Amino acid sequence: MMIALSDTDSAGIAREFMRARSRAGSPAMGMVMTMVVVADEDDADRAMEMAREASHEHPARVLGVILGDARGDSQVDAQVGTGSGWAGETALIRLTGEVAKHPESVVLPLLLPDSPVAVWWPTDPPADPSTDPLGVLAQRRITDSANVSRGKTRALLGQCHAYTPGNTDLAWTRLTPWRGLLAAALDQHPLKVTAATVVGERGNPSADLLVAWLHNRLKVEVARKISAGPGLTAVELETREGPIRISRPDGRLATYSSPGHPDRPIALRRRDVHELLAEELRRLDEDDVYASVAKSLSKSGAR
């Protein structure tokens, strides 16, 4: 059940949270964190749907924040509620006028006490999430360079350059199955890799991150080739005994090829955003591997 509040404030939203708990018959919702979703008006419904799905694994107070026109008098409108598929509490908050320049003044009083905070920008993120007014409130700051309105490669390089412990990008999260398969392949075939190739769509941030990761781990040259997609379509590791190759032309099923063994199919579907978001919320400490890759890609992109 969602309750609309017009021209309200943080105290009004907090009171509605309490009333929603009373209606649900539960003073405590078992929430483990606060997740702040910073979205445009056009993207807010989809973003909140993804946050709702992720909340099934991580019960949270989810605060959707829409930053409207910063001109004119301040106004805060909200839709507050529980249930309807949410595993915690939710509020979609629209800020207009002067308050849109200071969203932390509304969000800070609504954070759950003594629990972690994650901020997610589903589309265009700030240039430096760690210094953003909402980003400074969080232990985990999640961006998605693959979903920016323009300049995906430039957006990824910007996030790598601005990397601070606690930052991550869903373009990196998309690589988890690929990295696991490649690591397992080299465990099964302990061969020296002499070169590597990553194939994917033009401007695909995950492909750029995978190139940097392979270069860091294997200390070899990694070629980047373009395909029609979707997303990443192939990775090949050259060895003296022949190539190790994972090919996924359809975004669902991959073929794994290795020296001296028959090809075999592997399930490797492209995951939805809520699955990526849930994975990132499982850890709130620094991702040392991503930190190293971000630093490497930032240096190579600056040359």
N, C-alpha and C positions, 0 to 999 in steps of 0.2 A: 504494500500500500504506500503510495507516494502522496505527500502533503505539499502543496505549493505555498510558499511564503513570499510575499511581496514587500519590497522596501524594508528589509529586515537587517539583522546584524549577527555577529558571532553568537551572542547570548541567545538570540531568538532561535538560531539553528540548534544550539546545544539543548535548549528547552524542548525542542521538537524531537531530538534524539531521545531524551528521557521519556517523553510521552509515547514514542514509538516502542520503546522497550516495555513500558507498562502495558500497552495494547497487546504486545507479543507475549506478555506474562513471564518475561525473563529480564531481571535486572542486570545480568551479565551475559554478554553475547559470546564469550570465549574468543574474542578478537586478539590477534597476535601482533598487529602492526597497523600503522596508518599508511594508506597509499593515496598519493595526490596525483591526479591525472590532469595535465594542463593541455587543453584542446581548443581548437577553433570551433565556432558554432556549427559549421558544416560537418565536422568530424566527431563531435561530442558523443552522439548516439552510438556510433560504432566503437569508439574508444571505451565508453562505459560498458558496453556489452562484453568487450574483451576483458575488462577489469572484473566484471561479474563472474565470468568463467574462471578466471585465475583465482578469484576469492574462494572457490570451492576447495582449493588446496591450501590456501592461505587466508583464513577468515580475517577480514580487515575492516576498518572504517575507511571507506573509499570516498574521497573528496574530489569530485570533478570540478575544475575551475575553468571558466570561460572568461577570457579577458576581452571585454568589449571596448567601445570607444572611450578613450580617456578624457574626452572633453566634457565640460559641463559638471553638474552636481553629482556627487557620489550616490550610487544606489546599489544595493545588494539584494538580489532575488535568488531564491533557492527552491529546490524540490528535495524533500527529505523523506526517508522512509526505510523500512526493513522488509524482508520477505521478497516475494516476486523473483525468486531464484538467487537472491543475494545470501551469502553465508555470514554476513555481518551487517553493518549499517552503511548507508550511502547518502550523499548529498551532492546534487549538481548545483553549483553556485555560479551565478552570472554577475560579473562586476562591471559596472560602467561608471564613467566620470573619474574623478581624482583617485578614488580607491583602486581603480584598475592599475594604477602605477605602484600601488603598495599592497599587493595581494596577500603578503605575509601577515598583514595586520588582521585580516579576516581568518586566515588558515591557522595561524599559530595557536589561538585559543581552542581550536577544535581538534588538535592532535591528541591522540590517546597518551596518557601519562606513562612514563617508564616503559615505553615500547618503541621499536625502531620505526623509522619513517623512510618510505621510498617515494621518489617523484619520477613520473614517467611522462615524457613528451612524445606522443604518438606520431606527430608529423614534424614540423619545423622546430628544432630545439634552440635554446640560446647559444650564443657563440661559446660561452664558458659556463656550463651548468653549475659548477661549484660556487660561482659568485652570483648566480641568479637569485633574486629575492626569495623564491621558493626552494631553489636548489640548496641554499645554505642550511635549510631546516632538515635536510635528509642525510641518512647514512648511505643510501643507494640512490644513484641518479641514472636513469635509463633513457637512452635516446634510440632513434632508429633511422640511420642514414639512408636506408633503402626506401624510406617512406617520406622523404622531404619533397617539397613541391618542385624544386629544381636543383641541379648540380649535386647529384649523389656523391660523386667522387670528391668534390670540393668539400661537401659537408662532412664526409668521413675524415678527410685530412684535418679539417678544423677541429673535430672532436678528438682526434689523436693528439693534435698539438696542444689542446687544452686539457689533456688527461690529468686527473687528480684521483688519488685512491677513493674508491666508491663509485666512480664513473664506469659505465659499460654501455655497449651499443648492441641492439638486437641483431645487427649484421654479424656480430661475433657469435652470438648465441645460435644462429642458424648453422654454424659450422660444427657444433658439438657432435652430431652423428658422423660427419665426414672425418673429423679428426680422430674419432674413436675407431672407425674402420681402417684408416691409414695406419694408425699405431698398431692395431691388431695385425694388419697385413705384414708389417715389418717384424713383428714378433714371430709370426709364422715363417717368414722368409728373412732371416737375419743376413741380408745382403747389403753391400755398400751401394748406396744410391749415388749415381754420377750426375744426374740432371733430373729436372721435374718440369711438368707442364700443367697449368690450370686453365680449364676452358669454361667460359661462362658468358652471360650477356654483357654487352658493352655497358660500362658504368655500374656494374654490380659490386657493391661494397664488400660483400662476403668473399668474392673472388680475390679482391685486392688484399683483404686480411689473410686469406689462405696462402697467397703468394708469400707474404711477409712471414707467416708462421713456418712454412716449409723451409724458407731460406734460413730462418733463425735456427731451426732444429737440425737441418741436414747439412747446412753450410755448403750448399750447391746453388748454381744458377737456376732460377725458376722462370720459365717462359709463361707469358699470359696471352692466351688466344681467345678470340671472340666467337661466340656461337649465337644462335637465335634464341637460346634459352629453352625452357624457363629456368631462371636462376643459374646456379652452377650445373654444368652438364657433364664434366669429366675431369679426372685428375690422373696423371700418368707419372710413375716413378721409373726412371731408367736404371737398370742394373746390368752387370756383365752377363747374367744368365737370361736376360730378356726383361720386358716391361711388366710392372705391376700396374694395373689399370682399373679404375672404377668409373663406369660410364652410366649416366642417368639422363637419357634424352627426353623423358616424358615427365619428370618431376615426381614420379611415384616409385618406379621399380628400377633398380640399378643392376648392372652386370659386373661381376668381379672376375678379373682375369689375372693370372699369375703364372710364372714360368713352371712348366712341367705339370700343370694341373688343368682340368677342364674348366671352362667358364661356368659360373654359377650365379643365379639370381639372388639379389638382396633387397629386402624392403627398405626403401630410403625416400619416403614421401616428404614433400615440403610441408612443414608444420605450420599451423595457424598461429596467429599472434598471441592468443591467450596461452598457448603451450610454451611459447618462448618466454612470455612474461612470468609464468609460473616457475620456469626453470631459474630465471634470474633472481626471483624472490626467495629461492632456497638458500642462498648464501648472501650474507651482508658484509663479509670481510673482503679484503682486496683480492682481485683475481690477478695473481702475479704474472701468469702467462699472457693475459690480455694486456697488462701494463707493458710488458716487454715488446709485444707485437706492435702496440700503439706507438711506442717510442721509436721503434725501427721504421714504421711506415711514415711517421712524421718527419724523420730525418731524410728518408729517401724521397718523400714528396717535396721537401724543401730544396732539393738539389736541382 
